[in-house]
Amino acid sequence: MPRLDIGPVELEAVSQGNPSAPAILLIQGLGTPLTRWPEEMIQKLADEGYCVIAFDNRDSGLSTQMDTLGMPDIRNLMGVQPFTWTLPPLLPVLPVPYTLADMAADAVALLDALQVKTAHIVGASLGGMIAQLVAAHYPERCLSLTSIMSSSGNPFLPPPTAAALHSLFAPLPVARDEDALIEDCIWRQKVLMSPGYPASDEQLRAMFAAEFHRHGFHPQGIIRQLATLLTAGERRPLLMGIDIPATVVHGADDPLINVACGRDTAACIPGAELRIIDGMGHDFPVALAGEFADAILAAARRAENSKSNT
């Protein structure tokens, strides 16, 4: 489908499955393009009778780059709070180009553009936080929620490991040619990837090369999204008000967003099912594509069963 104009931005989106079938909306994470969702997962969801919609968030992939909004001072943000993902209570919220709520509004506007009234909402990492806000602020548009390797924003949860933080904030390579950038992405990804399901250097190189040729290299967008994450605040009160079936998926070995963050997310959402996957880090191993699909389907079927019983 063409890039969709939703007002403030244009979003690159793709769909698979019967357009008239119930929709599943996939929301990716920090600087991550829609192509990172496992194709095997999407195919299984489509085969089960769903229309699967994925898109690039603003400032990532082929969607609008928000360069006219300028750059946030990440060093200042990290100086306020160097080791956690959210600003603690009572500290002022520092200026950011846009908010997590803006990104949630993008997702709903995309549904509007596609004339989709309701959808099963799925998000990973930063996308999980966006999905949580969609479920909390737009309950009439949401059939179910699946939050993958994400967090409630509770400021007292364990931080990322030192290695994971370094992979996120280490300086970019001096050389900015394709080979140097791909090798840089590889070492960062190897810090985060699932120890029980490791990808080979060749697989990672092929993935990052495909992404480079699809949409190039735009670190400014990642920095703006990171500022959005750092100032998002906690969502526990909002999660407690979510009244749709939910599944929370998290890797037992996630070095970036500790498994305690997944446990806390599930504890906050009434009736949420928690699925902890041993050997999973902060990525989407192909070997786990079936488990991701099963988790999404579990929430979707609970929603459908609940609707049929009313």
N, C-alpha and C positions, 0 to 999 in steps of 0.2 A: 504494500500500500504506500502511497506518497506520504511525505512528511506532513504531519497534521498541525494546522494552525489552531492553537487553543487560546489565542489572545496575547498573553504576555510573552509566550515562547512558541516555537515550533518543535514538536516531538517526533522523532523517528520511531515508528512502531511497526511490528509485524504480527501476524496472527496465523494460527494453524488450527485446523479442525473446521467443523460445520459452523458457519457464521450465525446460524439461528439457534445453536446449542447454548446451554448455560455457559457463561464466560468465567474464565480464570484470568486475573490480571497479575502479572509478575513484575515486581519492582526491585531493581538491582541496587547494589551498594555503592560505596564511595568510589567515584571515578570509574565504575565498572560498566561496560557496555552490555546490552541485551544479549549479545552473542555468548556471554559467559554461562548462561543457563544451559545445562546439559541437554543436548538434542534428544537423547534417549528419554529423559524425563518428560519433555514436552510431547514427544510422540506417544508415550504411554497415556498421558492425560487426554490427548486428542482421541486416542483409540478408545478411551473409556467414555467418550461422548461429550467432550467439552470443547469449547472454542478457547484456545489459549492465546492470550495477548501479552506481548512483551514490548518494552519500549526503553529507549535511552533517556535517562533523566536529563533535565536541563544541565548544561555544563559538562555533559559526557557524551561519548560516542558521536553520532551524527545529529544530535539535537542542538538547539541554539546554545552557542557559547556566550556567556553573559559578560563579555569583556568590557562593555560600556559601564558596568557597575563598579569597576575598579577592583582593587585587591585589598582584602582585610589584613590587618597586622597580626599574623599568626604568632609571632614571637611574643607580642603583648598578651594574646590570649593564653598562650602556654605559660607565660610568666605569672599570670593570675592563678592558673591551675595546671601545674606541669604533669601530673600523673593520673588524672581521671578524665573521663569523657564528657562530663557535664559540669557546669558552674554550680558551686554549692549555694544554698539559700543565702539571701541577704547581700550577695555580691551583685554589682550592677551588670546588666547585660551589655556587652560591648557591641558597637555597630558591626553588622554583617550585611553583605549585599542582599541576602534573602534568608528566609527562615525555613525550618523543617515544615511548618504549616503551609508555606508557599509551595513546597514540593508535594505535599499531600494534595493541595488544591490542583496542582498540575495533573495528578493521577485521576482525579474526579473529572476534570475538564476533558481529559482524554476519553474517558467513558462517554461523556456528553457528545464529543465529536464523532464517536463511533456509534452513537445512538444505542448504547448499552445502559439499561436502567439499573441493573444490579449485577454484581460479580462476586466471586470468591477472591479475596484479596490475599496475595502472597508477597512477602518481602524478605530480603536477605541483608543482614548486617545493617548499614544505614537504611537500606530499603525496608528492613523489618521495622525500623523506627517510623518511617514514613507510613507503612501499612498500618501500624498501630494507631497513628493519628487519623488515617482515613476511617478506620473502624470506629474510633471514638467520636470524631466530628461529623461524619457522614453515615450514620448507622442505617439510614434508609437505602443506601447504595450498596451495602455489604451483606453478603450471604454467609460468609465464614471468613476466618482469619487464620493464616499460617505464618508464624514469625520464625525465621530461620537465622541462627547464629547472631542474634541481636540482643538488646538489653532494654530494661525498664527505665534506664536513666538514673537509677538509684545511686547517689554519689558515694555511698559507703560500700559499694561492691568492689571486689578485687580488681586491680588495674591490669593492663596488658603486661606481658613479660618485658624485660629490658630489651631482649632481642627483637620482639615484635615492634616495640616503640622505635627502635633504631631502624628497622626496615621501613617504617612509615615516614620517619623524619630525616633519614640520612640524605646528604646532599646528592643532587643529580650528578651524573658523570660530566666531566669537562667536555668531552666529545659528545655531540648531539646527533651523530649519524645513526642510521637504522641499526647497525650491528651493535653499537655501544648501548643504545637505549634498550634493545631487546635483552642484552646480557644483564643490564641493570635490573630490568623487570624480573628476570629469572631468579637472581639471587634473593630479591625481596620476597618473591612468591615462595621460594623454598623454605623461608623462615616460617611462613604462615600455613603451608600446606599440610594435609593430613598425614601423620606419621604412619598410620595403618594402611594408607592407600596412596603412596607417593607417586607423583608423576615423574617421568624421566625428563632429563634436560631436553631431549629431542621433542617430546610432547609439548613442553612449556615453550620452547623456541618456536614451534609451529603455531601455537596459540597466539603468542605475542606478535609474531610476524603478521598473522592474519589481521589482528587488531590494528597494527601499525598501518597496513595497507588499506584498511577500511576507513579509518578516521584520523590517522596521523597521531600527533603527540601534542597534548595541550595541558600541561601541568597546572596552569592558572585555574582551570575549572576544578581540579582536585582540591586546590587550596581553598577556593570559595566554598566548596561542599564541606571541607573539613572545618571551616569556621562555623558553618551552620550546625554541624554535629557538636562542636565544642560548646556552643551557646544554647543548645536545645533545651536544657533543663530536664527535670525528671518527669516521667509520665505515669507514675504509679496511681495517682488519683484518677486519671483518665482511664487507665487499664481496668480499674475496679468497676467502672461503669459500662464496660463492654458486655453486651448481652447477645452475642452470637457464638456459635461453636468455634472453638479455637484449638489449634495444635501449635505447640512450641517445640522446635527442633534445635538441638545444639550438639556440638562436638565435645566429647569428654576431654579432648586434648587441644582445644582452641587456645592459641597463645595470645590472640589479639583481644577477643571478647571472652573473658573467662566463663567457664560453664556455669558458675554461680549466677551470672547475668541471665542466662536462660532459665535457670531454676526460679529466679526472682520474678521474671516476666510471667512464667506460668502460674506462680503463686498469686499474682495480682489479678489475673483474668479469671473471673468466676467460671468454674467448670472446665478450664483449659486442660488439654491432654499434653503431658510432657514426654518427649522422646529424646533421650540422650544416646548418642551414637559413639561407641568406643572406637578409638583410632581416628576419629574425624577431627581435623583442625579447622582452619578458617578458609575453606575453599569448597569446590564442588567436584569431588572425585567422580569420574564416570561410573565406577563400581558401585557408588551409592545412589545413582540416579533413580533406581527403583524405589529405594527407601524414601527419597524426597517426594516422589510421586505418591507413594502410599500415604505419607503424612498429609499431603494436600488433599488427597481423596478422602481420608478419614474425616477431616473437618467438613468437606463438602457434603459427604453422605450423611453426617450427623445433621447438617442444616436441612438437607432434603427430607430426611426422616422426620425431623421436627415439624417441618411445614406440612407434611402429609398427615401428621397426627393432630393437626389443629383444625 
